[in-house]
Amino acid sequence: MKEALRVIAQMYNKRPAVYCIGVAALVLVIDYITGKSVQFPILYILPAAMAAWSNQNATAYALAILLPLARLAFYFPWHETQSLHMAAANSLIRILALIVYVYLFSRTAYQTSELKKEVTALEGILPICASCKRIRNEHGEYEPIETYVTRHSEASFSHGICPECSKKLYPELFEG
């Protein structure tokens, strides 16, 4: 199961717009088959949000507009009891709501990607000398912790002396 999900995710990452349009088509089919009494327009968020999250903003906004218009087209074969003006007003409301959702999803996706760029985390167990605090690198050599962390992250170091070490190293400054 995990392997199948991984393969699907890889295929989605290669062509996200195609998969978003496919999900949109599936949602429209479900909406049409269930008829006018069972409404699924809330599911229109799914393909539009998928497109916005994968940075396919043009596709996301297009789906936000086209999905409610497609539902409006269902008015004719379903012989709706409400007037065409009311159905059009409902479609306009759905379009506006979906555009807001797409905007919010795209902003969240952008902020998440920017945050991922900023945060670089060291993970796992770091082999460190109990005495000198040097870290064993991938080549089996020990190097200063500052060198290792700087090379494996975007962190940098500045050096100072804490108050306890200052008293140990420079006791003459702290007498009296």
HELIX and SHEET records of a PDB file:
HELIX    1   1 LYS A    2  LYS A   14  1                                  13    
HELIX    2   2 PRO A   16  THR A   34  1                                  19    
HELIX    3   3 PRO A   41  TYR A   44  5                                   4    
HELIX    4   4 ILE A   45  TRP A   53  1                                   9    
HELIX    5   5 ASN A   57  ALA A   73  1                                  17    
HELIX    6   6 TYR A   75  TRP A   78  1                                   4    
HELIX    7   7 LEU A   84  GLU A  118  1                                  35    
HELIX    8   8 ILE A  145  HIS A  152  1                                   8    
HELIX    9   9 PRO A  163  LEU A  169  1                                   7    
HELIX   10  10 PRO A  171  PHE A  174  5                                   4    
SHEET    1   A 2 ILE A 135  ARG A 136  0                                        
SHEET    2   A 2 TYR A 142  GLU A 143 -1                                        
END                                                                             
